[in-house]
């Protein structure tokens, strides 16, 4: 009952709430939780009250639903009087692969800051599968899912089916489709300026969070965080390594996609691309 009342309160007060300054649209298992928590440590960042609202995916551009998780506009007004900024945002990794989301965001937030974290797509896929197995959502072994997905992707008759599957949260081909980062960026690039986007390699973020967090804060126009500790959020438990043969097949599949991403970024990251 308390949850229902809280939800109704947020809906009733939605017109009086802020809209996001920034979004972290993905991808899943790339460090979005940690980056969101780290940014929330900044005194000028007032984040959404839940990390993954997913409202712009579930409810389109409805102001009633999409404003409900953010601070009241009076917060921003009162802070502005004292010369302080108020930045708010969310991290919903379901957003990236959903073609309708950029248009929904653009309707209410025409010039947001967009922060993308991308991890080696093979490691991302394996970690994603491990997470869903642990949650009881996935029951099929990783190797079988890979073989199934590769067969579907290489079948021209499955193209439309795969497009529709990518709009769902859980589906058998998500482990590969979500690693096609540049393809999934297409709808975002058509709606928003490249200058409003920041791309972070997850491996660099994991290795030195402070550098990437402060680079993100600079992107948002905020001061750096100094002498800060970086606790680990949602650290995955140890799991069996990827079968070498499956790893090889996935590296071969993702290599040209990685190269296309590198060409777009104008820099090479640490994943196989040839």
N, C-alpha and C positions, 0 to 999 in steps of 0.2 A: 504493500500500500504506500509506503514511504517513497519508493522508487517511482510509482505512478504519479504521486503528487509532485515530486521533484521535476519530472518530465513535463507535467502540465505547467508548472511555474515557469520553466524555461521557455515554453512555447508562448505563454501569455506575455512574457517580458522580452521576447525576441526582437520586436521593433525598436527596443531601446538599447540593443547590444551592438557591439562593433562587428565589422567584417574582418576577415583575415588579412594581415599584411603579407604573410608568407605561407607557402605550402611546401611540404616535403612529400611529393607524390609517390615516392618509391625508390627502389623496388624492395619487396619483401626479402628478409634475411640479408639485408645489405647494411644494417646499422642504423636504421631510421629511428628506432626507439632510443638508442644512446644519444644520437645527435639532438633529438627533440628534448631529451632530459637535460643535456648540457646547455643548450640554448636557453632553456627555462631558468637556468641559474643566473642569467644576466638580469640586473635590476630593472632594465627597461623592457624586458620581455614578459608579457602576461599571456601565457599559452591557453589554448582551449582546455576545458576542464576534463576532457578525455583525450588521450593521445590520437586515437583513430576514430573520429566522428563518422567518416564515410558519407556525410550528408549529401555532398555534391554528386555522389554516385547513386545513392538510394532515392533522393528526392529532387533531383534536377537542380533548378535554380530557385526553389521556393524560399523566399526570405524567412517565412515562419520557421522552417526547419533548419535552414543553413546558418542562421544567426544564433541559434539557441545555445551553443556551447562556448560563446566568447564573453569577454568582460563587458560590463555596462559602458556605454559611451560617456557617462559622467566621469568614469575613471580617467579616460583619456583627456577630457576637458579640464578636470581639476589638476591633473599633472602638467598639462600644457601651460596653465597659469603660473606654475612655478618653474617653467622652462625645462620640463622633463618630457621625453618621448614615451610613447606607449606603443609597443609592437606586439601583435598577437598573431598566432598561426597554429597550424596543425600538421600532423604527420599521418597520412592515410595511404599506405603502400598499395592498396587496392586501386588507387586512382590511375596509375600510370598506364595500365593496359586497357583501360576502359575508354573507348573512342568518344563517348558522349560527355565525359567529365570536363575536358577543356572548354567546351562550349558553355556548359553549366557554370563553371567558374567565371568565365569571361563576362557573363551577363551581370553578375553582381560585383565582380572584382576584375575590372578590365586591365589593370597593371600590377598584378601580384609579383612578388619575388618567388621564384620557383627553384627549389634545391633538390637535385637528383643524386642519389647514391647508387652506384653500380659496382657490383662485385663480379669477380670471375664467374661467368654464367654456369660453368660446370659445378663449382663449389656452391654457388647459390642454389642450383637445382637440387643437389644432394642434401644441403641443409634444409631446404624447403620440404623435401620428402620426409626427412627425419622428424621435422617438427610436426607434420601432419600425422605421421605414424604414432608419435607420442601422444597426440591429441585424440587418437582413435578415429580420425577422419579417413586415413589411408590404410589399406590392408594389403595392397599389392606390392611386391618387392620392387626396389628402385630399378633393377636391371630390366624387369618386365615392362615397367612403365616407359623406360627409355626406348626399348625395341618397338613397343606399340606406338609411341609418339613419332619416332623416325619413320615408321611405315605410313602413318597418317600424313605427315608433312610432305612426304615424297609422292603421295597419291594426289594428282591434280583434281580428282573428283571430290577430295575432302576439303578443298580450299574454303568453301563457304561455311562448312561445318566448323572448321577451326576458327573462323572469324567470329562465329556465334559463341563458340566455347570460350573464347577469350573474354567475353563479357560476363562470364560467370566467376564466382569466387573459387569454387573447387571443381576441377575437371582433370581428366587423365593427362592432358597434354600441357598443363600449366608449367611443368618443370622446364620444358624447352621454349614454349612460346614467350614466357616472361623474360627469357634471357636474350631475346631479339630486341635489344634496347633501342637501337636507332629506329627500327620499324615502329615500335610503340611510341616513340617520341613524335612521329609524324603529325598527329592531330594537335599536339601541343605547339609545334613549330608553326603550324598554320594559324594559330590563334594568338600567340604571344611572341614578343621580340626575343631574339637570342640574347640580347643584353640583359634581359630580366631573368636569365637562367644561370645557375651555378651547377657544375658537374664535379662530383667528388668520387674518386676511386676508393672503394671501401677498404681495400688492403692498406692504403696510405692512412686512412682514417683510423683503422684498428691499430696500426703501428704507432701513430703519434696523434692522438685525438686533439691535443691542444692546438696544433698547427692548423688543422682543418676547421676546428670550431672557430678560431679567431679569423680565419679566412672567410668563413661564413658570416661572422658578425660584421666584418668590414664590408662584405657584400650587402648587408642589411643597413649599413650606415651607422653601426653601433661601435662603441669602444670595445677593446679586447678585454678578455678575462685574464687577470694576472695571478700567478701563484695558486692555481686552481688544481685540485685533485680531480681525477676522472674515473669515478667508479664504473664498473662493468655492469651493464643492464642486459638482462635476458641472455646470458651466456649459455651457449648450447653445451649439452653434456657430451662426453666423449662418445664417439660412434665408430663403427668399423670403417676403415678406409674404402674409398671407391675401388671397385674391381678395375684392375689396370686396363683390361680390354675395353670395358665400358668407358673408362676415362679417355682412352685413345679415340674411340668413336665419337665421343662428345666433343673432344678438342677439334677433331676434323670437321665436325658439323658447325661449331661455333666460330672457327677461325676466320672464315670470310665475313661473317657478321661482325666480329670484333674489328677486323680491318676497316670495314665501312664506318664503324663508330670512331675509330682512331682518326680516320681521314676527316670526319666531321669535326672532331674536337681539335684537330691540328696537333695532336701529340699522341705518343704511344704509351700505353699503360703496361701492366706486367703480365697480361694474359696472352696465350698463344694467338697469333694472328696470321699464320702462314702454314 
